[in-house]
Amino acid sequence: MVCPVVGVCGGCEANHSLEKKVQDIYERLGAKLQESALHIYASPDSGYRSRGEFRIYKKAPNIKSTSEDSRDLADSFGLDSTSLPKLFLSMSAKSKNTHIPIAHCPILLPALQDVLHALLPLLERVSVLSHKLYAIEVLGSRFSTLGALPPKSSTLESSVLIASHSALLHTIVKDTHQHSDVVISLIYHKHLDLAFEQAALDLLLALRRDLSKSKETQARLGRISLIARSKNERLCITPQGEQIRDYATDVVQVCDKPYTYLRKEGQFCQPNAYMNACMLSFVKHAISSHEREDLLEMYGGDGNFSIALAECFDKVLVTEVVKKASAHIAQNAALNGISNITSVRLSGAETMSALRFEREFFRLKRVDIRAFSFSHILIDPPRSGVGDEAMLAFIAGFSSIIYISCNPASLLKDLQVLLQTHSIENVALFDQFPHTHHLECALILRKQS
């Protein structure tokens, strides 16, 4: 990846190779992985990220074009210091409590880079749009239609040796073509009045018009949507005659079968579009030989895993504490013709209490909990892991555990409990965040005989 601020921007670092990250996690978990199959998935090093959040950096009006600050900015943009724009994206500086301006972000999907490049000059020209603009968020998809999917994803496979453990390395090749929906969120520290709403509508139309001038850009862009947010205010900017859309359509190929998701603005989704497809395919293939009845997914988000895995089980129960998530999961299920998923708003502790029949919930009034016979549980906890002993004991009661982790340290602590009753059958390491020390893990655990 070529980026002039790598190592300065707090988002990426140059010294975190996949090989080093795999070695680090193997040193932590190696003794526990001896009998398990190990897979490693290498992401493209740029153009992979489907969402981004940026603060706004405004060039101070008292900086003269001949000043050192101005020249530094110009160098990073490849511009003459007399032609610098006044509005930049910015990221947190590495190890500093400050922000630095950036020209672009090469880890974003190409369509997101195109949109941001065209957006900033348009914002700068209209004071009502640039005034008190605090941040910009973007959300996109690799493929927004079934027709845009390639016949087969391109992956190079090779055997590698990690310490004395043989592993299969899957190197994902970057797409030659994408077709991406894009959702832009403009975040303000002010009231959004009618004059603002009209200016935002004009901005969206101008942005679409400018981006259509390049055939290459137009070919990889689907629908562009615009949201404006402020405290207690949210506007979906919608031209007359169009339906309101606050989501990006995301078509994901899982084990050679396409699934369609609506990724909602402001809600969590997996950030690496390539690795998400790999994670779903790995889990689906890994459980294909299991005896399966019903699945419980906790921390279910938008149903990312449940949608892809539903056909592997008789019934699926998804719990998620976010209030809007249940309706969102139901919407994604209906979009894929899936009728065996039940989604309810329950926290982890409430899920445990409900399934142990310790407490009745009004939210479960129309759900027959006793009709479920769970063989598998899928958990994708926050970075802190599960931690709670009672919750870990509850999870250990399932025959098969699918554990998705974004933090090897908390995973290791949870495994100290879970491996008392289960053994690791399959492990996959996903380079979800290239150029950082982070590594995503997926483990398949089976109850010991």
C-alpha positions in Angstrom: 0.0 0.0 0.0 1.2 3.5 -0.9 0.2 6.1 1.6 2.2 9.3 2.4 1.0 9.4 6.1 1.4 5.7 7.1 3.0 5.6 10.5 2.0 9.3 11.1 -1.8 8.7 10.9 -3.0 6.6 13.8 -5.1 4.3 11.5 -2.2 2.3 10.0 1.3 1.3 10.8 4.0 -0.1 8.5 5.6 -2.7 10.8 2.6 -5.1 11.3 3.0 -7.9 8.7 0.5 -10.8 8.6 3.4 -13.2 9.3 4.3 -11.4 12.5 0.7 -11.2 13.7 0.2 -15.0 13.0 3.4 -15.8 14.9 2.3 -13.6 17.9 -1.0 -15.3 18.2 0.5 -18.7 17.7 2.8 -18.0 20.7 -0.3 -17.3 22.7 -2.5 -20.1 21.6 0.0 -22.6 20.0 -0.3 -25.3 22.7 -4.1 -25.3 22.4 -4.0 -25.6 18.6 -1.9 -28.7 18.2 -4.8 -31.0 17.1 -6.7 -28.5 15.1 -6.8 -27.5 11.5 -5.4 -24.0 10.9 -6.3 -21.6 8.1 -4.9 -18.2 7.5 -6.7 -15.6 5.3 -4.6 -12.8 3.8 -6.5 -9.6 2.8 -5.6 -7.3 0.0 -3.4 -4.6 1.5 -5.5 -1.7 0.1 -9.0 -1.1 -1.2 -10.7 -3.5 1.3 -12.5 -1.4 3.9 -16.2 -0.9 3.5 -16.7 1.8 6.1 -14.7 4.8 7.3 -15.0 7.6 9.9 -13.2 10.9 9.5 -13.0 14.1 11.4 -12.9 17.4 9.5 -9.7 19.5 9.4 -10.0 23.1 8.3 -7.0 25.1 7.2 -6.6 28.0 9.6 -7.2 31.3 7.7 -4.1 32.8 9.3 -1.7 30.2 7.8 0.2 31.9 5.0 0.9 30.0 1.7 4.6 30.4 2.4 4.5 29.0 5.9 6.1 25.6 6.9 2.6 24.2 7.8 1.2 25.1 4.4 4.2 23.5 2.6 3.8 20.3 4.6 0.2 20.1 3.7 0.9 20.7 0.0 3.6 18.0 0.0 1.2 15.5 1.3 -1.3 16.4 -1.4 1.1 16.8 -4.3 -0.1 20.4 -4.7 1.4 23.8 -5.0 1.1 25.4 -1.5 -0.8 28.4 -3.1 -3.7 26.1 -4.3 -4.4 24.2 -1.1 -8.1 23.5 -0.3 -9.5 24.7 3.0 -11.3 21.5 3.9 -9.6 18.2 4.6 -10.5 14.8 6.0 -8.5 14.1 9.1 -7.5 11.1 11.3 -6.0 10.9 14.8 -2.3 11.2 14.8 -0.3 8.3 16.0 0.4 8.5 19.7 -0.7 12.1 19.9 -3.9 13.8 21.0 -4.3 15.7 17.8 -5.6 15.2 14.2 -3.7 15.3 10.9 -5.1 16.2 7.5 -5.1 13.4 4.9 -5.5 13.6 1.1 -7.2 10.2 0.8 -7.4 6.8 2.5 -6.2 4.0 0.3 -7.6 1.2 2.5 -11.2 2.2 1.6 -13.1 0.5 -1.2 -12.3 2.3 -4.5 -15.9 3.6 -4.8 -15.6 5.2 -1.3 -12.4 6.9 -2.3 -14.0 8.2 -5.5 -16.9 9.7 -3.6 -14.8 11.4 -0.9 -12.5 12.9 -3.5 -15.4 14.5 -5.3 -17.3 15.4 -2.1 -14.9 17.7 -0.3 -14.6 20.4 -3.0 -18.4 20.6 -3.3 -18.7 21.0 0.5 -16.1 23.7 0.6 -18.0 25.9 -1.9 -21.2 26.1 0.2 -20.8 27.7 3.6 -24.1 26.3 5.0 -22.7 22.8 4.3 -19.1 23.4 5.6 -20.1 25.4 8.6 -19.8 23.4 11.8 -19.3 20.2 9.9 -17.7 17.9 12.4 -17.2 14.5 10.7 -17.9 12.5 7.6 -18.7 8.7 7.7 -18.9 6.5 4.6 -20.4 3.1 4.1 -20.1 0.9 1.0 -20.3 -2.6 -0.5 -18.1 -4.6 -2.8 -21.1 -5.7 -4.9 -24.5 -4.1 -4.8 -26.2 -6.4 -7.3 -26.2 -10.1 -8.1 -25.1 -9.3 -11.7 -21.9 -7.6 -10.4 -20.6 -10.7 -8.7 -17.6 -12.4 -10.4 -18.1 -16.0 -11.5 -15.7 -17.1 -8.8 -13.7 -15.2 -6.2 -10.0 -15.4 -6.8 -8.0 -17.0 -4.0 -4.4 -18.4 -4.0 -3.8 -21.3 -1.6 -0.5 -22.6 -0.3 0.8 -24.6 2.7 2.9 -22.8 5.3 4.6 -23.8 8.5 3.8 -21.9 11.7 6.4 -23.2 14.2 5.8 -26.9 13.7 2.2 -26.5 12.7 1.1 -26.9 9.1 -1.4 -24.3 8.0 -3.2 -23.5 4.8 -2.7 -19.9 3.6 -5.6 -18.4 1.6 -4.4 -15.2 -0.2 -7.4 -13.2 -1.5 -6.8 -11.5 -4.8 -8.2 -8.0 -5.2 -11.3 -7.6 -7.4 -10.8 -6.4 -11.0 -14.3 -4.9 -10.9 -16.7 -3.9 -8.2 -20.2 -2.3 -8.2 -20.7 -0.4 -4.9 -23.6 1.3 -3.2 -22.3 4.3 -1.1 -23.9 6.0 1.9 -22.4 9.3 3.1 -23.1 10.7 6.6 -22.4 14.3 7.3 -22.2 15.0 11.0 -22.8 18.5 12.4 -22.7 20.5 15.5 -25.7 22.7 14.7 -29.4 22.7 13.9 -30.3 21.4 10.4 -32.8 23.9 9.0 -34.7 24.0 5.7 -32.0 26.1 4.0 -29.5 23.4 5.0 -31.8 20.6 3.7 -32.1 22.3 0.3 -28.3 22.8 0.1 -27.7 19.2 1.0 -30.1 18.1 -1.8 -28.3 20.3 -4.3 -25.0 18.7 -3.0 -26.2 15.2 -3.6 -27.4 15.9 -7.2 -24.1 17.7 -8.0 -22.1 14.9 -6.6 -23.9 12.3 -8.6 -23.5 14.5 -11.7 -19.7 15.0 -11.2 -19.1 11.3 -10.6 -21.0 10.3 -13.7 -18.5 12.2 -15.9 -15.9 9.4 -15.6 -16.9 6.2 -17.2 -14.6 4.2 -15.0 -16.0 5.7 -11.8 -19.6 5.4 -13.0 -19.0 1.7 -13.8 -18.2 0.9 -10.2 -20.8 3.1 -8.5 -24.3 2.0 -7.6 -26.7 4.1 -5.6 -25.2 7.1 -3.7 -27.2 8.1 -0.6 -26.8 11.1 1.7 -27.6 11.4 5.4 -27.1 14.5 7.6 -27.0 14.1 11.4 -26.8 16.4 14.4 -27.9 16.1 18.0 -31.4 14.6 18.0 -31.7 15.3 14.2 -31.3 13.0 11.2 -32.2 13.9 7.6 -32.3 11.4 4.8 -31.6 13.6 1.8 -33.9 12.2 -1.0 -34.5 13.7 -4.4 -38.2 13.9 -5.5 -39.4 10.6 -6.9 -36.8 8.5 -5.2 -37.4 6.1 -2.2 -35.7 6.9 1.1 -32.5 4.8 1.4 -30.3 4.9 4.4 -28.5 1.6 3.6 -26.0 0.1 1.2 -27.0 -3.2 -0.6 -24.3 -5.7 0.0 -24.3 -9.0 -2.0 -21.9 -11.5 -0.4 -20.7 -14.8 -1.9 -20.6 -17.5 0.7 -19.5 -21.0 -0.4 -20.5 -20.1 -4.0 -24.0 -18.9 -2.9 -25.0 -15.2 -2.9 -26.7 -13.6 0.0 -28.1 -10.0 0.0 -27.8 -7.8 3.0 -28.9 -4.3 3.7 -26.1 -2.5 5.7 -27.8 0.3 7.6 -26.2 3.7 8.2 -25.1 4.1 11.7 -25.2 0.4 12.6 -22.3 -2.0 12.9 -21.1 -4.2 10.1 -17.9 -6.0 9.4 -15.3 -3.5 8.1 -13.3 -5.7 5.7 -15.5 -6.6 2.8 -13.1 -9.4 1.6 -12.6 -10.9 5.0 -16.3 -10.9 5.9 -17.0 -13.2 2.9 -14.1 -15.4 4.0 -15.3 -15.7 7.6 -18.8 -16.7 6.6 -17.5 -19.3 4.1 -15.1 -20.7 6.6 -17.7 -21.2 9.3 -20.3 -22.6 6.9 -17.8 -25.1 5.5 -16.4 -26.0 9.0 -19.7 -27.1 10.4 -20.9 -28.9 7.2 -19.9 -32.3 8.6 -21.5 -31.7 12.0 -24.8 -33.2 13.2 -26.9 -30.0 13.4 -30.2 -29.1 15.0 -30.8 -25.5 16.0 -28.4 -22.5 16.3 -28.3 -19.8 18.9 -26.4 -16.6 17.8 -25.7 -14.1 20.5 -24.5 -10.5 19.7 -26.2 -11.0 16.3 -25.8 -7.5 14.9 -27.6 -7.3 11.5 -27.7 -11.1 11.1 -24.5 -11.3 9.2 -23.7 -14.9 10.3 -27.3 -16.1 10.8 -28.4 -15.2 7.3 -25.6 -17.3 5.7 -25.9 -20.2 8.2 -29.7 -20.5 8.4 -29.9 -23.2 5.8 -27.5 -25.4 7.8 -30.0 -25.6 10.8 -33.6 -26.4 11.5 -34.2 -23.2 13.4 -32.1 -20.1 14.3 -32.6 -17.8 17.3 -30.7 -14.5 17.2 -30.4 -12.3 20.2 -29.0 -8.7 20.2 -29.3 -5.9 22.7 -29.6 -3.1 20.1 -33.3 -2.2 19.8 -33.5 -1.8 16.0 -31.5 -5.0 15.3 -34.4 -7.5 15.4 -36.3 -5.7 12.7 -33.1 -5.3 10.6 -32.4 -9.0 10.9 -35.9 -9.9 9.9 -35.7 -7.6 6.9 -32.4 -9.2 5.8 -33.9 -12.7 6.3 -37.0 -11.8 4.2 -34.7 -10.4 1.5 -33.1 -13.8 1.1 -36.3 -15.9 1.4 -35.3 -17.2 4.8 -38.1 -18.2 7.2 -36.4 -20.1 10.0 -34.8 -17.2 11.9 -36.3 -15.7 15.0 -34.7 -12.5 16.2 -35.4 -10.9 19.6 -34.0 -8.0 21.6 -32.1 -9.6 24.6 -28.8 -8.9 26.2 -26.4 -11.8 26.8 -27.5 -12.1 30.5 -31.2 -12.0 29.5 -30.6 -14.7 26.8 -29.1 -16.9 29.4 -31.9 -16.3 31.9 -34.6 -16.9 29.2 -33.1 -20.2 28.0 -32.7 -21.5 31.5 -36.4 -20.6 32.1 -35.4 -18.4 35.1 -37.5 -15.5 33.9 -40.3 -14.7 31.5 -39.9 -11.8 29.1 -42.7 -9.9 27.4 -40.5 -9.6 24.4 -40.7 -13.5 24.0 -44.4 -13.6 24.3 -44.8 -14.9 20.8 -41.6 -17.1 20.8 -41.8 -20.7 21.9 -38.4 -21.1 23.5 -39.1 -24.7 24.4 -39.4 -25.6 20.7 -35.7 -25.0 20.2 -33.2 -27.8 20.5 -29.8 -26.1 20.2 -26.8 -28.0 18.9 -24.6 -25.0 18.2 -24.0 -21.5 19.6 -22.3 -18.7 17.8 -20.8 -15.8 19.7 -19.1 -12.7 18.4 -18.4 -10.7 21.6 -16.8 -7.3 21.9 -13.1 -6.9 22.4 -13.4 -7.5 26.1 -14.5 -11.1 25.3 -17.2 -13.0 27.3 -15.3 -12.9 30.7 -18.3 -13.6 32.9 -18.0 -17.1 34.5 -21.7 -17.8 34.5 -22.0 -16.8 30.8 -19.0 -19.1 29.9 -20.6 -22.0 31.8 -23.8 -21.4 29.9 -21.9 -21.4 26.5 -20.0 -24.5 27.6 -23.4 -26.3 27.8 -23.7 -26.4 24.0 -22.3 -29.3 21.9 -20.6 -27.0 19.4 -19.3 -23.5 19.9 -18.5 -21.1 17.1 -16.4 -18.3 18.6 -15.5 -15.2 16.6 -12.9 -13.0 18.3 -11.3 -9.7 17.6 -8.9 -9.9 20.6 -6.6 -12.8 21.1 -6.0 -11.8 24.8 -9.6 -12.0 25.8 -10.1 -15.1 23.7 -7.3 -16.8 25.6 -8.9 -16.0 28.9 -12.3 -17.4 27.7 -10.6 -20.6 26.4 -9.2 -21.3 29.8 -12.8 -22.1 30.8 -14.2 -23.5 27.5 -11.4 -25.9 26.9 -12.2 -27.7 30.2 -15.2 -29.2 28.3 -14.5 -28.6 24.6 -11.6 -29.2 22.2 -10.6 -27.0 19.3 -11.5 -28.6 15.9 -10.9 -25.8 13.5 -9.1 -22.4 13.6 -9.0 -19.6 11.1 -7.0 -16.3 11.4 -8.3 -13.4 9.3 -6.3 -10.3 8.5 -9.3 -8.1 9.0 -7.2 -5.0 9.6 -4.0 -5.0 7.5 -1.3 -2.5 8.6 -2.4 -2.9 12.3 -1.6 -5.4 15.0 -5.2 -6.6 15.0 -6.2 -10.1 13.9 -9.6 -11.7 13.8 -10.0 -15.4 14.9 -12.7 -17.9 14.3 -12.7 -21.1 16.3 -14.9 -24.2 16.1 -15.0 -26.0 19.4 -16.6 -29.5 20.0 -17.6 -31.0 23.3 -15.2 -33.7 24.4 -16.4 -37.2 24.4 
